[in-house]
Amino acid sequence: MMKQLLIIVIILLLFSFSVNCQENKAMNPAVIDVESGLKNLSRLKVSDLGKTIRYIPLETPDDGLIGRNPVVKVLKNYIVVEYGRLPSPDVCLLFSKKDGRFIAKIGHAGQDPTAYTNCFSWTDEKEEFLYFERKPNQLIKYDMKGNFCGKIEFSSSGLASYYLITDSKIIGYFDAFNMLNISSGQYSLGIFEKDGSLKDTVPSFFPYATPLTDDIFQINLMHGKSLYNSYGSWIRAGVFIFEYTPTRQVRQVNALHAARIWKNNENTRYKQDFVDTIYTVSGSKLIPSIVFNTGQYHWPVQERRSEKNNSERIFIADISENNSLIFFQCIKGMFLRGEGHVLYNGLYNKKTGKTKLSNNKEGIEDDLTHFMPFKPLGMSTSGEFVSLVEVWDVMEWLEKHPEAKDNKNLSFLKDLDEEMNPIVILIE
């Protein structure tokens, strides 16, 4: 009896210790020291991101030719490529992650019941389906062979800007621009049942302000790789830039489908623009988990649309996370005209707690295979760093580095053709 009582006491003590550790962790979130990193820039290298690098040339069939300015997403077994091809509608193509083999064209844009509004997609937790938005309030889904598999209709809200689809629920992130579609109240996260019914909400940290309508000089919808050096992978799906007359001294930049919710193992993460904290979502509660210390470069929420006094302020743009690292991009002076703003790549090592930042202009040096500078476009669902290079860019680089063809790690260079599809790069 005493032995059983002792075991019970030990179990209770261990449980109490575990709970206290979790509470202490929530009270003392990890700190990513952006301020110090900006004052001590050092060039990032591919070996900082991982130990191995893979090059996957995508097959180039007649019905799977990729147009310009594609968006690439890498899943456990598949590579999804989306692009707009004018005058044809948006296109989504699926390739094998193993060897780049073309698998299928997924769905189509249009007005019929099985069509999507645009081809930006999300996958489910088991990665069995791809989901696309169909305005005003539906997600339609296709399997990985291109078969239409039904729809989800959201009865209580318009469509979110970004979705995280788990086995048990759907979480939608509603950004400032998409708040225009919401009639049920102002919230930043909507937690839905799998049938589309609203289960719970997480309010915004500050009142959403819809785009100002007075004194608009012009509204630019921009996309493409030419924007990468200015805004990074944050604007991979395009960006609305609201320009006002000089007397207003305000500006707005709204990225389309920016990933503000993501999963790392069992943790669902969330970060709102102009808030320097990453939260872990637990039900409808938010637990502070990671803080960006921007220090003297902090951009106050209340001045998020002001053009005054923000040339040195930092905006945390894109975030990717795996078990070991958090990669992020941040922009200094985002509202400055011309090329006045600066894009930085940042890396936080969870094990050491150290933060490194480098100017994106110099790229991430490939010290593993000595290829072109690596330009991150996010992470795969397996935690690999992802990039994509166009063949004509590789051929232009080869003219300056002809010796690269003799590099056994770059054997794909011997089979290049300017009509080929792009090459996906993975770092693990």
C-alpha positions as CSV (number, residue, x, y, z in Angstrom):
1,M,0.0,0.0,0.0
2,M,2.8,2.4,0.9
3,K,4.5,1.6,-2.4
4,Q,1.4,2.4,-4.4
5,L,1.0,5.6,-2.4
6,L,4.6,6.6,-3.1
7,I,4.1,6.0,-6.9
8,I,1.0,8.2,-6.9
9,V,2.8,11.0,-5.1
10,I,5.7,10.8,-7.6
11,I,3.3,10.9,-10.5
12,L,1.6,14.0,-9.1
13,L,4.9,15.7,-8.4
14,L,6.0,15.0,-12.0
15,F,2.7,16.3,-13.4
16,S,3.0,19.5,-11.2
17,F,6.5,20.0,-12.4
18,S,5.5,19.6,-16.1
19,V,2.6,22.1,-15.6
20,N,4.9,24.6,-13.9
21,C,7.5,24.3,-16.7
22,Q,4.8,25.0,-19.3
23,E,3.5,28.0,-17.4
24,N,7.0,29.4,-17.0
25,K,7.7,28.9,-20.7
26,A,4.5,30.8,-21.5
27,M,5.5,33.6,-19.1
28,N,9.0,33.7,-20.5
29,P,8.7,33.3,-24.2
30,A,11.8,32.9,-26.4
31,V,13.3,36.2,-27.7
32,I,14.5,36.7,-31.2
33,D,16.9,39.7,-30.9
34,V,16.3,41.6,-34.1
35,E,17.8,44.8,-32.7
36,S,21.2,43.3,-32.0
37,G,21.2,41.4,-35.3
38,L,20.6,44.5,-37.3
39,K,23.6,46.2,-35.5
40,N,25.8,43.2,-36.2
41,L,25.0,42.0,-39.7
42,S,26.7,38.8,-40.9
43,R,26.1,37.0,-44.2
44,L,24.0,33.9,-43.8
45,K,25.2,30.6,-45.5
46,V,23.3,27.6,-46.7
47,S,25.0,25.5,-44.0
48,D,23.2,27.7,-41.4
49,L,19.9,26.4,-42.8
50,G,20.7,22.7,-43.1
51,K,23.2,19.9,-44.0
52,T,22.0,18.7,-47.4
53,I,20.7,20.4,-50.5
54,R,18.5,18.8,-53.3
55,Y,17.9,20.1,-56.8
56,I,14.6,18.9,-58.4
57,P,14.2,19.9,-62.1
58,L,10.4,19.8,-62.8
59,E,9.3,17.8,-65.8
60,T,8.2,19.9,-68.8
61,P,5.2,18.2,-70.6
62,D,3.1,20.2,-73.0
63,D,0.2,20.3,-70.6
64,G,2.4,21.1,-67.6
65,L,4.4,24.1,-68.7
66,I,4.8,26.6,-65.9
67,G,4.3,30.3,-66.7
68,R,6.2,33.3,-65.2
69,N,6.0,34.3,-61.6
70,P,4.9,31.0,-60.1
71,V,4.1,30.3,-56.4
72,V,5.7,27.0,-55.2
73,K,4.6,25.0,-52.2
74,V,6.3,21.8,-51.1
75,L,4.4,19.0,-49.3
76,K,5.6,15.7,-47.9
77,N,5.2,13.9,-51.3
78,Y,4.2,16.6,-53.8
79,I,5.3,20.0,-55.2
80,V,2.5,22.4,-56.0
81,V,3.1,25.2,-58.5
82,E,0.5,27.9,-59.1
83,Y,0.6,30.7,-61.6
84,G,-1.5,33.1,-63.6
85,R,-1.2,32.8,-67.4
86,L,-2.9,35.5,-69.3
87,P,-5.2,35.5,-71.2
88,S,-5.9,31.9,-69.8
89,P,-7.2,31.6,-66.2
90,D,-5.1,30.7,-63.2
91,V,-3.3,27.3,-63.3
92,C,-2.4,24.8,-60.5
93,L,0.1,22.0,-61.4
94,L,1.2,19.0,-59.2
95,F,4.6,17.4,-59.4
96,S,6.3,14.5,-57.6
97,K,8.6,15.6,-54.9
98,K,10.8,12.5,-55.4
99,D,11.8,13.2,-59.0
100,G,10.0,16.2,-60.3
101,R,7.6,14.1,-62.5
102,F,4.5,15.9,-63.6
103,I,1.3,14.3,-62.0
104,A,-1.7,16.4,-62.9
105,K,-3.3,19.8,-63.5
106,I,-5.5,20.5,-60.6
107,G,-8.9,22.1,-61.2
108,H,-9.6,25.2,-63.2
109,A,-10.8,28.8,-62.8
110,G,-14.2,29.8,-64.0
111,Q,-17.9,30.0,-63.1
112,D,-19.1,26.4,-63.2
113,P,-19.7,24.6,-59.9
114,T,-16.4,22.8,-59.8
115,A,-14.3,25.9,-60.6
116,Y,-12.2,28.1,-58.2
117,T,-11.9,31.9,-58.1
118,N,-8.1,31.7,-58.2
119,C,-5.6,28.9,-57.9
120,F,-3.9,29.8,-54.5
121,S,-4.3,26.5,-52.5
122,W,-4.1,25.0,-49.1
123,T,-3.7,21.4,-48.1
124,D,-5.1,19.4,-45.2
125,E,-3.1,17.8,-42.4
126,K,-2.8,14.4,-44.1
127,E,-2.1,16.1,-47.4
128,E,-4.9,14.2,-49.3
129,F,-6.6,17.3,-50.8
130,L,-6.0,20.7,-52.1
131,Y,-8.5,23.5,-51.2
132,F,-9.2,26.6,-53.3
133,E,-11.3,29.6,-52.7
134,R,-14.6,30.1,-54.6
135,K,-16.0,33.5,-53.8
136,P,-18.0,34.6,-52.0
137,N,-17.9,32.0,-49.2
138,Q,-16.7,28.5,-50.3
139,L,-13.6,26.3,-50.4
140,I,-13.7,23.7,-53.0
141,K,-11.4,20.6,-52.9
142,Y,-9.6,18.4,-55.3
143,D,-7.6,15.2,-54.6
144,M,-4.0,14.7,-55.7
145,K,-5.1,13.2,-59.0
146,G,-7.1,16.2,-60.0
147,N,-10.6,14.9,-59.1
148,F,-13.2,17.3,-57.7
149,C,-14.2,16.1,-54.2
150,G,-16.8,18.6,-53.0
151,K,-17.0,21.9,-51.2
152,I,-17.1,23.6,-47.8
153,E,-19.5,26.6,-47.4
154,F,-18.9,29.2,-44.7
155,S,-22.3,30.5,-43.6
156,S,-21.1,33.1,-41.1
157,S,-18.3,35.0,-42.8
158,G,-16.6,35.7,-46.1
159,L,-13.4,34.0,-47.1
160,A,-10.3,34.3,-45.0
161,S,-6.9,35.4,-46.4
162,Y,-5.2,32.2,-45.3
163,Y,-6.4,28.8,-44.0
164,L,-4.9,26.1,-41.7
165,I,-6.8,22.9,-42.2
166,T,-6.4,20.2,-39.6
167,D,-8.0,16.8,-39.0
168,S,-10.6,18.3,-36.7
169,K,-11.1,22.0,-37.7
170,I,-10.4,24.8,-40.1
171,I,-8.7,28.0,-38.8
172,G,-9.0,31.1,-41.0
173,Y,-6.8,34.2,-40.7
174,F,-8.6,37.4,-41.7
175,D,-6.3,40.2,-42.5
176,A,-7.0,43.9,-42.7
177,F,-7.9,43.8,-46.4
178,N,-10.2,40.7,-46.1
179,M,-12.0,42.3,-43.2
180,L,-14.1,44.0,-45.9
181,N,-15.8,40.6,-46.4
182,I,-16.8,40.0,-42.8
183,S,-20.3,40.8,-41.6
184,S,-20.2,38.9,-38.3
185,G,-17.8,41.1,-36.4
186,Q,-14.2,42.0,-36.2
187,Y,-11.9,39.1,-35.5
188,S,-8.6,38.0,-36.8
189,L,-9.0,34.2,-36.4
190,G,-12.1,32.3,-37.2
191,I,-12.2,28.7,-35.9
192,F,-14.6,26.6,-38.0
193,E,-15.9,23.0,-37.9
194,K,-15.1,20.9,-41.0
195,D,-18.6,21.7,-42.4
196,G,-17.8,25.4,-42.4
197,S,-19.9,26.4,-39.3
198,L,-18.2,29.0,-37.0
199,K,-17.1,27.5,-33.7
200,D,-15.1,30.2,-32.1
201,T,-13.2,33.4,-32.8
202,V,-10.0,35.2,-31.7
203,P,-10.3,39.0,-31.7
204,S,-7.8,41.2,-33.3
205,F,-5.2,43.0,-31.1
206,F,-6.3,46.3,-32.5
207,P,-9.3,47.5,-34.4
208,Y,-9.1,46.7,-38.1
209,A,-9.1,49.8,-40.4
210,T,-10.3,49.2,-43.9
211,P,-8.4,50.9,-46.7
212,L,-8.9,54.6,-46.7
213,T,-11.0,55.9,-49.6
214,D,-10.2,59.6,-49.5
215,D,-7.3,61.0,-51.5
216,I,-6.3,57.7,-53.1
217,F,-3.9,58.5,-55.9
218,Q,-3.7,55.0,-57.2
219,I,-4.0,51.3,-56.2
220,N,-1.4,48.9,-57.5
221,L,-1.8,45.2,-57.6
222,M,1.7,43.8,-58.1
223,H,3.3,40.4,-58.2
224,G,6.4,38.7,-59.6
225,K,10.0,38.0,-58.7
226,S,11.0,41.6,-59.3
227,L,9.3,42.5,-56.0
228,Y,11.3,39.9,-54.0
229,N,14.4,42.1,-53.4
230,S,12.1,44.7,-52.0
231,Y,9.5,42.8,-50.0
232,G,10.7,39.2,-49.9
233,S,8.6,36.0,-50.0
234,W,5.9,37.8,-48.0
235,I,4.3,39.0,-51.2
236,R,4.6,35.6,-53.1
237,A,0.9,35.7,-54.0
238,G,0.9,39.4,-54.9
239,V,0.4,42.7,-53.0
240,F,-1.9,45.7,-53.0
241,I,-0.2,49.0,-52.5
242,F,-2.4,51.9,-51.8
243,E,-0.9,55.3,-52.8
244,Y,-2.3,58.5,-51.4
245,T,-1.7,62.2,-52.1
246,P,1.3,63.6,-50.3
247,T,-0.8,65.6,-47.9
248,R,-2.3,62.5,-46.3
249,Q,1.1,61.1,-45.3
250,V,-0.3,57.6,-45.1
251,R,0.4,54.4,-47.1
252,Q,-0.9,50.8,-47.0
253,V,0.7,47.6,-48.2
254,N,-1.5,44.5,-48.1
255,A,0.0,41.2,-49.1
256,L,-2.4,38.6,-50.5
257,H,-2.6,35.2,-48.7
258,A,0.3,36.0,-46.3
259,A,0.9,33.0,-44.0
260,R,0.1,34.3,-40.5
261,I,-0.9,30.9,-39.1
262,W,1.2,27.7,-39.4
263,K,1.9,24.5,-37.6
264,N,5.2,23.3,-36.0
265,N,4.7,19.7,-34.8
266,E,1.6,19.9,-32.6
267,N,1.7,23.6,-32.1
268,T,-0.5,26.0,-34.1
269,R,1.3,29.4,-34.4
270,Y,-0.2,32.8,-35.1
271,K,1.3,36.2,-35.6
272,Q,-0.6,39.4,-36.5
273,D,1.0,42.2,-38.6
274,F,2.7,44.9,-36.5
275,V,2.6,42.8,-33.4
276,D,6.0,41.5,-32.4
277,T,4.9,38.3,-30.7
278,I,4.3,34.8,-32.1
279,Y,1.5,33.1,-30.2
280,T,0.6,29.4,-29.8
281,V,-3.2,28.9,-30.4
282,S,-4.8,26.7,-27.7
283,G,-8.6,26.5,-28.4
284,S,-9.5,30.2,-28.6
285,K,-6.7,31.3,-26.3
286,L,-3.3,32.7,-27.4
287,I,-0.2,31.8,-25.4
288,P,2.8,34.1,-26.0
289,S,5.6,31.8,-27.3
290,I,8.2,33.8,-29.2
291,V,8.9,37.6,-29.2
292,F,10.8,39.7,-31.8
293,N,12.8,42.2,-29.9
294,T,12.9,45.1,-32.4
295,G,14.1,47.7,-29.8
296,Q,14.8,51.0,-31.3
297,Y,13.4,49.8,-34.6
298,H,10.0,49.1,-33.2
299,W,7.0,50.1,-35.3
300,P,4.1,51.1,-33.1
301,V,0.7,49.5,-34.0
302,Q,-1.1,52.9,-33.9
303,E,1.3,54.3,-36.6
304,R,1.0,51.2,-38.9
305,R,-0.2,53.4,-41.8
306,S,1.9,56.5,-41.2
307,E,4.6,57.6,-43.6
308,K,6.1,59.9,-41.0
309,N,9.2,59.0,-39.0
310,N,9.3,55.3,-40.1
311,S,12.5,55.2,-42.2
312,E,14.3,53.1,-39.5
313,R,11.3,51.1,-38.4
314,I,11.2,47.3,-38.9
315,F,8.2,45.3,-40.2
316,I,8.4,41.5,-39.7
317,A,7.3,40.2,-43.0
318,D,7.6,36.5,-43.6
319,I,8.1,33.7,-41.0
320,S,8.9,30.0,-41.4
321,E,9.5,27.5,-38.6
322,N,10.9,23.9,-38.2
323,N,12.1,22.0,-35.2
324,S,15.5,23.7,-35.1
325,L,15.1,27.1,-36.7
326,I,12.9,30.1,-37.2
327,F,13.6,31.9,-40.5
328,F,12.1,35.3,-41.0
329,Q,12.4,38.3,-43.3
330,C,12.0,41.9,-42.2
331,I,11.8,45.2,-44.0
332,K,13.3,48.5,-42.8
333,G,11.5,51.6,-44.0
334,M,8.8,49.6,-45.8
335,F,6.9,52.8,-46.9
336,L,9.9,54.6,-48.3
337,R,9.6,55.4,-52.0
338,G,11.8,53.9,-54.7
339,E,14.5,51.6,-53.4
340,G,14.8,53.3,-50.0
341,H,13.6,50.3,-48.0
342,V,15.9,47.3,-47.1
343,L,15.0,43.6,-46.9
344,Y,16.8,41.4,-44.3
345,N,17.0,37.7,-43.8
346,G,17.0,36.5,-40.2
347,L,17.6,33.2,-38.6
348,Y,16.9,32.2,-35.0
349,N,18.5,29.0,-33.6
350,K,16.2,27.4,-31.1
351,K,18.9,25.4,-29.5
352,T,21.5,28.2,-29.0
353,G,19.1,31.1,-28.7
354,K,21.2,33.1,-31.2
355,T,19.9,35.4,-33.9
356,K,21.7,36.2,-37.2
357,L,20.6,38.8,-39.8
358,S,22.0,39.6,-43.2
359,N,21.1,42.0,-46.0
360,N,19.0,40.1,-48.6
361,K,20.7,41.9,-51.4
362,E,23.8,39.8,-51.0
363,G,21.8,36.6,-50.9
364,I,22.4,33.5,-48.8
365,E,25.8,32.0,-49.8
366,D,25.7,28.4,-51.0
367,D,28.7,27.0,-49.2
368,L,27.5,23.4,-49.7
369,T,27.4,23.0,-53.5
370,H,28.6,26.4,-54.6
371,F,25.6,27.2,-56.7
372,M,23.7,30.5,-57.1
373,P,22.8,32.4,-53.9
374,F,19.9,30.8,-52.2
375,K,16.6,32.8,-52.0
376,P,14.2,31.3,-49.5
377,L,10.5,31.1,-50.4
378,G,9.3,29.5,-47.2
379,M,9.4,26.0,-45.9
380,S,8.0,22.7,-46.9
381,T,5.5,20.9,-44.6
382,S,8.4,18.7,-43.6
383,G,10.5,21.6,-42.5
384,E,12.8,21.9,-45.5
385,F,13.8,25.3,-46.8
386,V,12.4,25.9,-50.3
387,S,13.5,27.9,-53.3
388,L,12.8,27.9,-57.0
389,V,15.0,29.1,-59.9
390,E,14.1,29.7,-63.5
391,V,16.2,27.9,-66.1
392,W,17.1,31.1,-67.9
393,D,18.4,32.6,-64.7
394,V,20.6,29.5,-64.2
395,M,21.9,29.7,-67.8
396,E,22.8,33.4,-67.3
397,W,24.7,32.5,-64.1
398,L,26.5,29.6,-65.9
399,E,27.9,32.1,-68.4
400,K,29.8,33.7,-65.6
401,H,30.6,30.4,-63.8
402,P,31.2,27.8,-66.6
403,E,33.3,25.6,-64.1
404,A,30.0,24.7,-62.3
405,K,29.2,22.1,-65.0
406,D,32.1,20.0,-63.6
407,N,30.7,20.1,-60.1
408,K,29.3,16.6,-59.4
409,N,26.8,18.1,-56.9
410,L,25.3,20.1,-59.8
411,S,24.9,17.3,-62.4
412,F,21.5,18.7,-63.5
413,L,23.3,21.6,-65.2
414,K,24.4,19.4,-68.0
415,D,20.8,18.8,-69.2
416,L,19.6,22.4,-69.2
417,D,17.3,23.7,-71.9
418,E,15.8,27.2,-72.0
419,E,12.4,25.7,-72.6
420,M,12.5,23.7,-69.3
421,N,10.3,24.2,-66.3
422,P,12.0,25.7,-63.2
423,I,14.1,23.9,-60.7
424,V,13.0,23.5,-57.1
425,I,15.7,23.6,-54.4
426,L,15.3,22.0,-50.9
427,I,17.6,22.4,-47.9
428,E,17.3,20.1,-45.0
